Amino acid sequence: SARVMRLLEAAAYLNPADYSLWHYRQHVLHEIYADDVAEWIYERNMLARMIASFPKNYQLWQHRRAVFSHLLQLLLACCDQEAGPPPSSSATENNSKNHR
């Protein structure tokens, strides 16, 4: 829920090196906000602010990696929906202009 995310954010600023906190935050993001691009963008922006304050924090960088990976998956899913289904192989084989 939004309350859990706010509490986790506050706790992260108090102790950004807590692995369990980042793991739980990532779990909540995936379970509740899996398709909410705005929430993932907010997470990316929050991480940018925190990394500016704690640049050598491994847990932050790992969480950032997971966030960017999920954002990439959302972007690719969006592009796949816009492009439509890929052409079937039988359509290219039956094309008389397709010389091999």
N, CA, C and O atoms as a GROMACS GRO file, in nm:
protein
  400
    1SER      N    1   0.083  -0.118   0.000
    1SER     CA    2   0.000   0.000   0.000
    1SER      C    3   0.088   0.125   0.000
    1SER      O    4   0.209   0.117   0.021
    2ALA      N    5   0.027   0.237  -0.023
    2ALA     CA    6   0.101   0.364  -0.026
    2ALA      C    7   0.163   0.394   0.110
    2ALA      O    8   0.272   0.450   0.118
    3ARG      N    9   0.092   0.357   0.217
    3ARG     CA   10   0.145   0.382   0.352
    3ARG      C   11   0.272   0.301   0.375
    3ARG      O   12   0.368   0.353   0.433
    4VAL      N   13   0.274   0.177   0.333
    4VAL     CA   14   0.392   0.092   0.349
    4VAL      C   15   0.509   0.152   0.271
    4VAL      O   16   0.621   0.156   0.321
    5MET      N   17   0.483   0.200   0.149
    5MET     CA   18   0.590   0.258   0.069
    5MET      C   19   0.646   0.384   0.135
    5MET      O   20   0.768   0.406   0.133
    6ARG      N   21   0.560   0.467   0.193
    6ARG     CA   22   0.607   0.588   0.263
    6ARG      C   23   0.692   0.551   0.384
    6ARG      O   24   0.797   0.611   0.407
    7LEU      N   25   0.646   0.452   0.461
    7LEU     CA   26   0.723   0.409   0.578
    7LEU      C   27   0.858   0.350   0.538
    7LEU      O   28   0.960   0.376   0.602
    8LEU      N   29   0.859   0.271   0.431
    8LEU     CA   30   0.985   0.213   0.385
    8LEU      C   31   1.080   0.322   0.334
    8LEU      O   32   1.201   0.313   0.354
    9GLU      N   33   1.025   0.423   0.269
    9GLU     CA   34   1.110   0.533   0.222
    9GLU      C   35   1.172   0.608   0.339
    9GLU      O   36   1.291   0.639   0.337
   10ALA      N   37   1.091   0.636   0.440
   10ALA     CA   38   1.144   0.704   0.559
   10ALA      C   39   1.252   0.619   0.627
   10ALA      O   40   1.356   0.671   0.667
   11ALA      N   41   1.227   0.489   0.638
   11ALA     CA   42   1.325   0.400   0.699
   11ALA      C   43   1.452   0.392   0.615
   11ALA      O   44   1.562   0.381   0.670
   12ALA      N   45   1.438   0.397   0.484
   12ALA     CA   46   1.554   0.390   0.396
   12ALA      C   47   1.645   0.511   0.414
   12ALA      O   48   1.767   0.499   0.408
   13TYR      N   49   1.586   0.628   0.437
   13TYR     CA   50   1.668   0.746   0.461
   13TYR      C   51   1.741   0.736   0.596
   13TYR      O   52   1.850   0.791   0.612
   14LEU      N   53   1.680   0.667   0.692
   14LEU     CA   54   1.745   0.650   0.822
   14LEU      C   55   1.855   0.546   0.818
   14LEU      O   56   1.958   0.560   0.884
   15ASN      N   57   1.834   0.439   0.739
   15ASN     CA   58   1.933   0.332   0.731
   15ASN      C   59   1.936   0.276   0.588
   15ASN      O   60   1.877   0.172   0.562
   16PRO      N   61   2.004   0.343   0.497
   16PRO     CA   62   2.003   0.300   0.357
   16PRO      C   63   2.080   0.169   0.332
   16PRO      O   64   2.070   0.114   0.222
   17ALA      N   65   2.154   0.121   0.429
   17ALA     CA   66   2.231  -0.002   0.410
   17ALA      C   67   2.154  -0.128   0.452
   17ALA      O   68   2.211  -0.237   0.452
   18ASP      N   69   2.029  -0.115   0.488
   18ASP     CA   70   1.949  -0.228   0.534
   18ASP      C   71   1.899  -0.309   0.415
   18ASP      O   72   1.807  -0.268   0.345
   19TYR      N   73   1.961  -0.425   0.392
   19TYR     CA   74   1.925  -0.509   0.278
   19TYR      C   75   1.780  -0.555   0.285
   19TYR      O   76   1.710  -0.554   0.184
   20SER      N   77   1.734  -0.594   0.403
   20SER     CA   78   1.597  -0.643   0.419
   20SER      C   79   1.495  -0.538   0.379
   20SER      O   80   1.392  -0.569   0.319
   21LEU      N   81   1.522  -0.415   0.413
   21LEU     CA   82   1.433  -0.305   0.378
   21LEU      C   83   1.419  -0.294   0.227
   21LEU      O   84   1.307  -0.283   0.176
   22TRP      N   85   1.529  -0.297   0.154
   22TRP     CA   86   1.524  -0.285   0.007
   22TRP      C   87   1.459  -0.407  -0.056
   22TRP      O   88   1.387  -0.395  -0.155
   23HIS      N   89   1.484  -0.523   0.002
   23HIS     CA   90   1.422  -0.645  -0.049
   23HIS      C   91   1.269  -0.638  -0.033
   23HIS      O   92   1.195  -0.670  -0.125
   24TYR      N   93   1.224  -0.595   0.084
   24TYR     CA   94   1.081  -0.583   0.108
   24TYR      C   95   1.020  -0.475   0.019
   24TYR      O   96   0.910  -0.493  -0.034
   25ARG      N   97   1.089  -0.364   0.002
   25ARG     CA   98   1.039  -0.256  -0.085
   25ARG      C   99   1.025  -0.306  -0.229
   25ARG      O  100   0.926  -0.276  -0.296
   26GLN      N  101   1.121  -0.381  -0.274
   26GLN     CA  102   1.115  -0.436  -0.410
   26GLN      C  103   0.998  -0.534  -0.421
   26GLN      O  104   0.929  -0.537  -0.523
   27HIS      N  105   0.977  -0.614  -0.319
   27HIS     CA  106   0.866  -0.709  -0.318
   27HIS      C  107   0.732  -0.634  -0.327
   27HIS      O  108   0.645  -0.673  -0.405
   28VAL      N  109   0.715  -0.529  -0.249
   28VAL     CA  110   0.592  -0.450  -0.251
   28VAL      C  111   0.572  -0.386  -0.388
   28VAL      O  112   0.461  -0.386  -0.441
   29LEU      N  113   0.678  -0.333  -0.446
   29LEU     CA  114   0.668  -0.273  -0.580
   29LEU      C  115   0.620  -0.375  -0.682
   29LEU      O  116   0.531  -0.346  -0.762
   30HIS      N  117   0.676  -0.493  -0.678
   30HIS     CA  118   0.638  -0.596  -0.776
   30HIS      C  119   0.496  -0.647  -0.753
   30HIS      O  120   0.424  -0.675  -0.849
   31GLU      N  121   0.455  -0.660  -0.628
   31GLU     CA  122   0.323  -0.716  -0.598
   31GLU      C  123   0.210  -0.616  -0.618
   31GLU      O  124   0.104  -0.651  -0.668
   32ILE      N  125   0.231  -0.492  -0.578
   32ILE     CA  126   0.122  -0.394  -0.581
   32ILE      C  127   0.130  -0.301  -0.702
   32ILE      O  128   0.028  -0.265  -0.759
   33TYR      N  129   0.251  -0.262  -0.739
   33TYR     CA  130   0.267  -0.161  -0.844
   33TYR      C  131   0.336  -0.216  -0.969
   33TYR      O  132   0.407  -0.142  -1.037
   34ALA      N  133   0.316  -0.342  -1.000
   34ALA     CA  134   0.389  -0.406  -1.110
   34ALA      C  135   0.374  -0.332  -1.243
   34ALA      O  136   0.472  -0.318  -1.316
   35ASP      N  137   0.254  -0.284  -1.276
   35ASP     CA  138   0.231  -0.217  -1.404
   35ASP      C  139   0.216  -0.066  -1.392
   35ASP      O  140   0.182   0.000  -1.490
   36ASP      N  141   0.241  -0.010  -1.275
   36ASP     CA  142   0.225   0.133  -1.252
   36ASP      C  143   0.356   0.205  -1.285
   36ASP      O  144   0.446   0.215  -1.201
   37VAL      N  145   0.367   0.253  -1.406
   37VAL     CA  146   0.491   0.316  -1.453
   37VAL      C  147   0.525   0.437  -1.366
   37VAL      O  148   0.642   0.459  -1.335
   38ALA      N  149   0.425   0.515  -1.328
   38ALA     CA  150   0.450   0.635  -1.247
   38ALA      C  151   0.518   0.600  -1.114
   38ALA      O  152   0.607   0.671  -1.070
   39GLU      N  153   0.475   0.491  -1.052
   39GLU     CA  154   0.536   0.450  -0.926
   39GLU      C  155   0.681   0.408  -0.945
   39GLU      O  156   0.766   0.436  -0.860
   40TRP      N  157   0.710   0.340  -1.056
   40TRP     CA  158   0.848   0.298  -1.084
   40TRP      C  159   0.936   0.417  -1.118
   40TRP      O  160   1.054   0.418  -1.084
   41ILE      N  161   0.880   0.517  -1.186
   41ILE     CA  162   0.955   0.640  -1.216
   41ILE      C  163   0.984   0.714  -1.085
   41ILE      O  164   1.093   0.767  -1.066
   42TYR      N  165   0.884   0.719  -0.996
   42TYR     CA  166   0.906   0.782  -0.865
   42TYR      C  167   1.019   0.711  -0.792
   42TYR      O  168   1.105   0.775  -0.731
   43GLU      N  169   1.018   0.578  -0.798
   43GLU     CA  170   1.122   0.499  -0.731
   43GLU      C  171   1.260   0.533  -0.789
   43GLU      O  172   1.358   0.548  -0.715
   44ARG      N  173   1.267   0.544  -0.921
   44ARG     CA  174   1.394   0.581  -0.986
   44ARG      C  175   1.441   0.718  -0.938
   44ARG      O  176   1.559   0.735  -0.909
   45ASN      N  177   1.350   0.815  -0.930
   45ASN     CA  178   1.387   0.950  -0.887
   45ASN      C  179   1.430   0.953  -0.740
   45ASN      O  180   1.525   1.023  -0.705
   46MET      N  181   1.359   0.877  -0.656
   46MET     CA  182   1.396   0.869  -0.515
   46MET      C  183   1.536   0.810  -0.500
   46MET      O  184   1.617   0.857  -0.420
   47LEU      N  185   1.564   0.705  -0.579
   47LEU     CA  186   1.697   0.643  -0.574
   47LEU      C  187   1.805   0.739  -0.620
   47LEU      O  188   1.915   0.740  -0.564
   48ALA      N  189   1.776   0.820  -0.720
   48ALA     CA  190   1.875   0.919  -0.767
   48ALA      C  191   1.910   1.016  -0.655
   48ALA      O  192   2.027   1.050  -0.637
   49ARG      N  193   1.809   1.060  -0.580
   49ARG     CA  194   1.835   1.151  -0.467
   49ARG      C  195   1.916   1.081  -0.359
   49ARG      O  196   2.009   1.139  -0.303
   50MET      N  197   1.881   0.955  -0.330
   50MET     CA  198   1.952   0.885  -0.223
   50MET      C  199   2.095   0.851  -0.264
   50MET      O  200   2.186   0.858  -0.182
   51ILE      N  201   2.114   0.815  -0.389
   51ILE     CA  202   2.250   0.781  -0.435
   51ILE      C  203   2.339   0.906  -0.433
   51ILE      O  204   2.459   0.896  -0.411
   52ALA      N  205   2.279   1.021  -0.457
   52ALA     CA  206   2.357   1.145  -0.446
   52ALA      C  207   2.409   1.165  -0.303
   52ALA      O  208   2.518   1.218  -0.283
   53SER      N  209   2.330   1.123  -0.205
   53SER     CA  210   2.372   1.136  -0.065
   53SER      C  211   2.459   1.020  -0.017
   53SER      O  212   2.545   1.037   0.069
   54PHE      N  213   2.435   0.901  -0.073
   54PHE     CA  214   2.507   0.780  -0.029
   54PHE      C  215   2.563   0.707  -0.152
   54PHE      O  216   2.515   0.598  -0.184
   55PRO      N  217   2.662   0.763  -0.220
   55PRO     CA  218   2.707   0.707  -0.348
   55PRO      C  219   2.775   0.570  -0.337
   55PRO      O  220   2.785   0.500  -0.438
   56LYS      N  221   2.823   0.531  -0.221
   56LYS     CA  222   2.894   0.403  -0.208
   56LYS      C  223   2.810   0.294  -0.143
   56LYS      O  224   2.863   0.195  -0.095
   57ASN      N  225   2.680   0.314  -0.142
   57ASN     CA  226   2.590   0.218  -0.079
   57ASN      C  227   2.552   0.109  -0.178
   57ASN      O  228   2.481   0.135  -0.275
   58TYR      N  229   2.597  -0.011  -0.153
   58TYR     CA  230   2.574  -0.125  -0.243
   58TYR      C  231   2.426  -0.158  -0.257
   58TYR      O  232   2.380  -0.188  -0.367
   59GLN      N  233   2.352  -0.153  -0.147
   59GLN     CA  234   2.210  -0.189  -0.151
   59GLN      C  235   2.132  -0.094  -0.241
   59GLN      O  236   2.041  -0.136  -0.313
   60LEU      N  237   2.166   0.035  -0.237
   60LEU     CA  238   2.100   0.132  -0.325
   60LEU      C  239   2.124   0.100  -0.471
   60LEU      O  240   2.032   0.102  -0.553
   61TRP      N  241   2.248   0.070  -0.504
   61TRP     CA  242   2.282   0.040  -0.643
   61TRP      C  243   2.215  -0.089  -0.690
   61TRP      O  244   2.171  -0.098  -0.805
   62GLN      N  245   2.205  -0.188  -0.603
   62GLN     CA  246   2.138  -0.312  -0.639
   62GLN      C  247   1.988  -0.289  -0.661
   62GLN      O  248   1.929  -0.344  -0.755
   63HIS      N  249   1.927  -0.209  -0.575
   63HIS     CA  250   1.785  -0.179  -0.590
   63HIS      C  251   1.763  -0.097  -0.718
   63HIS      O  252   1.665  -0.117  -0.789
   64ARG      N  253   1.854  -0.006  -0.746
   64ARG     CA  254   1.846   0.074  -0.869
   64ARG      C  255   1.850  -0.017  -0.991
   64ARG      O  256   1.776   0.002  -1.087
   65ARG      N  257   1.937  -0.115  -0.986
   65ARG     CA  258   1.948  -0.211  -1.097
   65ARG      C  259   1.815  -0.284  -1.119
   65ARG      O  260   1.772  -0.300  -1.233
   66ALA      N  261   1.752  -0.328  -1.011
   66ALA     CA  262   1.623  -0.397  -1.021
   66ALA      C  263   1.515  -0.304  -1.076
   66ALA      O  264   1.432  -0.346  -1.156
   67VAL      N  265   1.516  -0.178  -1.032
   67VAL     CA  266   1.416  -0.081  -1.079
   67VAL      C  267   1.433  -0.055  -1.228
   67VAL      O  268   1.335  -0.055  -1.302
   68PHE      N  269   1.556  -0.034  -1.272
   68PHE     CA  270   1.578  -0.009  -1.414
   68PHE      C  271   1.545  -0.132  -1.498
   68PHE      O  272   1.495  -0.119  -1.610
   69SER      N  273   1.572  -0.250  -1.446
   69SER     CA  274   1.537  -0.372  -1.517
   69SER      C  275   1.386  -0.382  -1.536
   69SER      O  276   1.339  -0.417  -1.644
   70HIS      N  277   1.311  -0.351  -1.431
   70HIS     CA  278   1.165  -0.357  -1.441
   70HIS      C  279   1.112  -0.248  -1.534
   70HIS      O  280   1.020  -0.273  -1.612
   71LEU      N  281   1.169  -0.129  -1.527
   71LEU     CA  282   1.128  -0.022  -1.618
   71LEU      C  283   1.153  -0.060  -1.764
   71LEU      O  284   1.072  -0.029  -1.851
   72LEU      N  285   1.264  -0.127  -1.790
   72LEU     CA  286   1.293  -0.173  -1.925
   72LEU      C  287   1.190  -0.276  -1.970
   72LEU      O  288   1.145  -0.273  -2.084
   73GLN      N  289   1.152  -0.367  -1.882
   73GLN     CA  290   1.049  -0.465  -1.915
   73GLN      C  291   0.916  -0.398  -1.947
   73GLN      O  292   0.846  -0.438  -2.040
   74LEU      N  293   0.880  -0.296  -1.868
   74LEU     CA  294   0.756  -0.222  -1.895
   74LEU      C  295   0.762  -0.152  -2.030
   74LEU      O  296   0.665  -0.151  -2.105
   75LEU      N  297   0.876  -0.092  -2.061
   75LEU     CA  298   0.894  -0.023  -2.189
   75LEU      C  299   0.884  -0.121  -2.305
   75LEU      O  300   0.818  -0.092  -2.405
   76LEU      N  301   0.950  -0.235  -2.294
   76LEU     CA  302   0.945  -0.334  -2.400
   76LEU      C  303   0.805  -0.389  -2.420
   76LEU      O  304   0.762  -0.412  -2.533
   77ALA      N  305   0.733  -0.410  -2.310
   77ALA     CA  306   0.594  -0.458  -2.320
   77ALA      C  307   0.508  -0.354  -2.390
   77ALA      O  308   0.421  -0.389  -2.471
   78CYS      N  309   0.531  -0.228  -2.360
   78CYS     CA  310   0.455  -0.121  -2.425
   78CYS      C  311   0.486  -0.116  -2.575
   78CYS      O  312   0.395  -0.100  -2.656
   79CYS      N  313   0.612  -0.130  -2.611
   79CYS     CA  314   0.652  -0.129  -2.752
   79CYS      C  315   0.595  -0.250  -2.826
   79CYS      O  316   0.553  -0.238  -2.941
   80ASP      N  317   0.593  -0.365  -2.761
   80ASP     CA  318   0.538  -0.485  -2.823
   80ASP      C  319   0.389  -0.469  -2.851
   80ASP      O  320   0.341  -0.516  -2.954
   81GLN      N  321   0.317  -0.404  -2.761
   81GLN     CA  322   0.174  -0.383  -2.782
   81GLN      C  323   0.149  -0.289  -2.899
   81GLN      O  324   0.055  -0.309  -2.976
   82GLU      N  325   0.233  -0.186  -2.913
   82GLU     CA  326   0.216  -0.090  -3.022
   82GLU      C  327   0.254  -0.150  -3.157
   82GLU      O  328   0.194  -0.117  -3.259
   83ALA      N  329   0.352  -0.238  -3.159
   83ALA     CA  330   0.400  -0.295  -3.285
   83ALA      C  331   0.307  -0.402  -3.339
   83ALA      O  332   0.305  -0.427  -3.460
   84GLY      N  333   0.230  -0.465  -3.253
   84GLY     CA  334   0.142  -0.572  -3.298
   84GLY      C  335   0.217  -0.703  -3.304
   84GLY      O  336   0.336  -0.709  -3.270
   85PRO      N  337   0.149  -0.808  -3.347
   85PRO     CA  338   0.215  -0.939  -3.350
   85PRO      C  339   0.320  -0.947  -3.460
   85PRO      O  340   0.306  -0.881  -3.563
   86PRO      N  341   0.424  -1.025  -3.439
   86PRO     CA  342   0.527  -1.038  -3.542
   86PRO      C  343   0.470  -1.114  -3.662
   86PRO      O  344   0.377  -1.193  -3.647
   87PRO      N  345   0.525  -1.091  -3.781
   87PRO     CA  346   0.475  -1.164  -3.898
   87PRO      C  347   0.504  -1.312  -3.884
   87PRO      O  348   0.607  -1.352  -3.829
   88SER      N  349   0.413  -1.394  -3.935
   88SER     CA  350   0.433  -1.538  -3.924
   88SER      C  351   0.536  -1.582  -4.026
   88SER      O  352   0.556  -1.517  -4.128
   89SER      N  353   0.602  -1.692  -3.998
   89SER     CA  354   0.705  -1.741  -4.088
   89SER      C  355   0.644  -1.791  -4.219
   89SER      O  356   0.709  -1.783  -4.323
   90SER      N  357   0.521  -1.841  -4.215
   90SER     CA  358   0.458  -1.890  -4.337
   90SER      C  359   0.428  -1.775  -4.433
   90SER      O  360   0.429  -1.795  -4.555
   91ALA      N  361   0.401  -1.657  -4.380
   91ALA     CA  362   0.373  -1.542  -4.467
   91ALA      C  363   0.498  -1.502  -4.544
   91ALA      O  364   0.489  -1.463  -4.660
   92THR      N  365   0.614  -1.511  -4.482
   92THR     CA  366   0.737  -1.474  -4.552
   92THR      C  367   0.780  -1.584  -4.649
   92THR      O  368   0.842  -1.555  -4.751
   93GLU      N  369   0.748  -1.709  -4.618
   93GLU     CA  370   0.784  -1.818  -4.709
   93GLU      C  371   0.698  -1.818  -4.835
   93GLU      O  372   0.746  -1.855  -4.942
   94ASN      N  373   0.572  -1.777  -4.824
   94ASN     CA  374   0.481  -1.775  -4.938
   94ASN      C  375   0.496  -1.650  -5.024
   94ASN      O  376   0.436  -1.641  -5.131
   95ASN      N  377   0.573  -1.555  -4.979
   95ASN     CA  378   0.590  -1.431  -5.054
   95ASN      C  379   0.678  -1.459  -5.177
   95ASN      O  380   0.792  -1.503  -5.164
   96SER      N  381   0.622  -1.434  -5.296
   96SER     CA  382   0.696  -1.464  -5.418
   96SER      C  383   0.816  -1.371  -5.437
   96SER      O  384   0.906  -1.404  -5.515
   97LYS      N  385   0.820  -1.258  -5.369
   97LYS     CA  386   0.932  -1.165  -5.380
   97LYS      C  387   1.046  -1.199  -5.285
   97LYS      O  388   1.152  -1.136  -5.290
   98ASN      N  389   1.025  -1.296  -5.201
   98ASN     CA  390   1.124  -1.335  -5.104
   98ASN      C  391   1.219  -1.437  -5.168
   98ASN      O  392   1.195  -1.557  -5.161
   99HIS      N  393   1.326  -1.387  -5.229
   99HIS     CA  394   1.422  -1.475  -5.297
   99HIS      C  395   1.533  -1.512  -5.203
   99HIS      O  396   1.580  -1.429  -5.125
  100ARG      N  397   1.576  -1.635  -5.209
  100ARG     CA  398   1.686  -1.681  -5.124
  100ARG      C  399   1.800  -1.727  -5.203
  100ARG      O  400   1.902  -1.768  -5.148
   0.00000   0.00000   0.00000
